[in-house]
């Protein structure tokens, strides 16, 4: 927590703080921290963390929107594919809870040039 108080504008600090808050079930604080991280850097890791926090907080509809956003993003690199797969699984599970069957086709990864 001290690192974040010294550098609150650093998105990675906010992301890590969100994980710590979520681990102690301080979900409001976890959501605020991950939203701060997303405001600074729009990364798949952060979108996935936000969706998980929303789901844990019982905000199912918002979690579905966040997971869907991640599923719809082009998956870049191995990390992007991992988060996309996790989001696909979570989205399918949440929608199945409502009796909705979903066909989320896998997309080919989009690798950075070079």
N, C-alpha and C positions, 0 to 999 in steps of 0.2 A: 504493500500500500504506500510505503514511503516513496518508492520510485515513481509511482503515478502522481503523487502530490508534487514531485519535483518537475515532472514533465507531462502534464495532462494532455498536451497537444499531440503526443506521440501515439499514433494509432495502435501500435503493437502493445504498448502499455495498457491502453484501454481494453483491447481484446483480451489480454491476459487477466486483467482485473475482472472482466466479465466472466471468464472461466472460474476464477476464484470465488466470486460472488455466487455463481450458479452452484458451485460445489458445496456451499454452505446454505443453499436454498434461499438466498437473498435475491429473489428473482427480479424485483423492481430495479434494484441497483445493477444487477447483471444486464438487464435490458438497456438501461441508460448508458452503461459503459460500452456495450457493443454498438449502440446507436452512435455514440461519439466516435468509435473506431470507423464505422461505416461512413460517417460524414467526412472523415479525412481520407479514407482509402476504401474503395468499393471492391472488396476481395471476396472470392467464394468462401474462404474460411469464415469470414465475418458474417456473411449471409447465413451460412449453415449454423453458426453459433446463435444468431438471432432466432432462427426457426426453432432450434432446440429449446431455447429459453422460453419462447412463446408457447411451445407445446407443453413444457413443464409447468407453466403458469396457468394452463387450462384454456389458453386463447387459441383454440383449435383452428378456427377460421383464418386467423392471422398467420398461424404456423403453416397452414396449407398454402396460403399465398406466398410466403417466404420460400418454402420448399419448391413450389412450382417455379418461382423465379429462378432458383438455382438450377432446376432441371432444364429449363428453357435456355439457359446461358450456354454459349459455346464452351465446351470443356477444353481448356488449354492445359497441356502437360499432364503429368501423372497425378499431381495433387488435385487438379480440377476434375479429373475423371473420378478420383476417390470420393470427393465431396458430392459430385453429381450422382454417383451410385448410391451413396448414403441417403441423399435427398430423395432419390427415386424410390428407394425402399420405404422410407418414412412416409412419403406421400401416398404410396400404394396402401400402406397399413392404415393410415388415417382415413383415407377414402373408403377402404374396405369396411372400416368400423361403421360407416353409414350405409353399407350395402351397395356401394358404387364400385363397379369393376372398371379398372383402368388399364389401358394398354400404353405403357410408356416405352416406346422403342428407343433402343440405344443409338446414340449418334456417334459417328467417328470422331476421335479426338482431333482438335485443331492445335497443331504444334507450332510454337513460335518459330519464325524464320531463323535460319542460321545453322 
